[in-house]
């Protein structure tokens, strides 16, 4: 079976009703393909988290910034996965370290250098 990768931006997953619509789109694709889904944080979440970091410090640590802003994606991915399971579709959300995804470069500015696809497949 072929694999399709679907990416949904923040507006697409911006509310529970939109997450349910996205889950239905994914369900349609899952009838013909193995589906891998990437999701942004719910609209406005990342900007809110960045504002909070600036309230804490003008020099918020880069490694903590990475952890903070990734929280938004973790939330939307978990909610979407929960809805897919509710719809009878096998689903699991993953954190980068669980796959794992390896990066190079400094925090906040790093780039993906390798993705171990074994767990995903």
C-alpha positions as CSV (number, residue, x, y, z in Angstrom):
1,X,0.0,0.0,0.0
2,X,1.3,3.4,-0.9
3,X,2.1,6.0,1.8
4,X,0.7,9.6,1.7
5,X,1.9,12.4,4.0
6,X,-0.7,15.0,5.0
7,X,0.2,18.3,6.7
8,X,-2.4,20.4,8.4
9,X,-1.7,24.0,9.5
10,X,-2.8,25.8,12.6
11,X,-6.1,27.1,11.2
12,X,-7.0,23.5,10.0
13,X,-6.7,22.3,13.6
14,X,-7.7,25.5,15.3
15,X,-10.8,24.1,17.1
16,X,-12.3,20.8,18.1
17,X,-14.8,21.0,15.3
18,X,-12.0,21.6,12.8
19,X,-10.0,18.7,14.2
20,X,-13.0,16.5,13.7
21,X,-13.2,17.7,10.0
22,X,-9.5,16.9,9.6
23,X,-10.0,13.5,11.1
24,X,-12.7,12.8,8.4
25,X,-10.3,13.9,5.7
26,X,-7.7,11.5,7.0
27,X,-10.2,8.7,7.3
28,X,-11.0,9.1,3.6
29,X,-7.3,8.9,2.7
30,X,-6.8,5.9,5.0
31,X,-9.1,3.8,2.8
32,X,-6.6,3.9,0.0
33,X,-3.2,4.7,1.6
34,X,-1.1,4.3,4.7
35,X,-1.3,7.8,6.1
36,X,1.3,9.9,8.0
37,X,0.0,13.1,9.4
38,X,1.9,16.2,10.4
39,X,0.0,18.9,12.4
40,X,0.8,22.4,13.4
41,X,-0.2,23.8,16.8
42,X,-3.8,25.0,17.0
43,X,-4.0,28.6,15.6
44,X,-2.6,31.2,17.9
45,X,-1.0,28.7,20.3
46,X,2.6,29.1,19.2
47,X,2.3,32.9,19.3
48,X,0.8,32.7,22.8
49,X,3.7,30.5,24.0
50,X,6.3,32.9,22.5
51,X,4.6,35.8,24.3
52,X,4.8,33.9,27.6
53,X,8.5,33.2,27.1
54,X,9.1,36.9,26.6
55,X,7.3,37.7,29.8
56,X,9.6,35.3,31.6
57,X,12.9,36.6,30.1
58,X,14.2,38.7,27.3
59,X,16.9,36.0,27.0
60,X,14.8,32.9,27.2
61,X,17.1,29.9,26.9
62,X,17.1,28.4,23.3
63,X,16.8,24.8,24.5
64,X,13.8,25.8,26.7
65,X,12.3,27.7,23.8
66,X,12.3,24.6,21.6
67,X,10.6,22.6,24.3
68,X,8.0,25.3,24.9
69,X,7.0,25.9,21.3
70,X,6.8,22.2,20.5
71,X,4.1,21.8,23.2
72,X,1.5,23.3,20.9
73,X,2.1,20.6,18.2
74,X,2.1,17.9,20.9
75,X,-1.4,19.1,22.0
76,X,-2.9,19.2,18.5
77,X,-1.3,15.9,17.5
78,X,-2.7,14.2,20.6
79,X,-6.2,15.6,20.1
80,X,-6.2,14.6,16.5
81,X,-5.0,11.1,17.2
82,X,-7.7,10.8,19.9
83,X,-10.3,11.8,17.4
84,X,-9.0,9.3,14.8
85,X,-9.1,6.5,17.4
86,X,-12.7,7.6,18.2
87,X,-13.4,7.3,14.5
88,X,-12.1,3.7,14.5
89,X,-8.8,4.5,12.9
90,X,-5.5,3.1,14.3
91,X,-3.5,6.2,15.4
92,X,-0.7,7.3,17.6
93,X,1.0,10.6,18.1
94,X,4.8,10.7,18.4
95,X,7.3,13.0,19.9
96,X,10.6,13.5,18.0
97,X,12.7,11.6,20.5
98,X,10.4,8.5,20.3
99,X,10.9,8.0,16.6
100,X,13.8,9.3,16.9
101,X,14.4,12.4,14.8
102,X,18.0,13.6,14.8
103,X,19.0,17.2,14.2
104,X,22.2,19.2,13.8
105,X,22.9,22.7,14.7
106,X,22.1,24.9,17.6
107,X,18.8,24.8,19.5
108,X,16.1,27.0,17.9
109,X,18.1,26.9,14.6
110,X,18.7,23.2,14.1
111,X,17.8,21.2,11.0
112,X,16.7,17.6,10.7
113,X,19.6,15.4,9.7
114,X,18.0,11.9,10.0
115,X,14.7,10.3,10.7
116,X,14.6,6.7,11.9
117,X,11.5,5.4,10.0
118,X,11.4,2.0,11.6
119,X,8.9,2.9,14.4
120,X,6.7,4.8,12.0
121,X,6.6,2.0,9.4
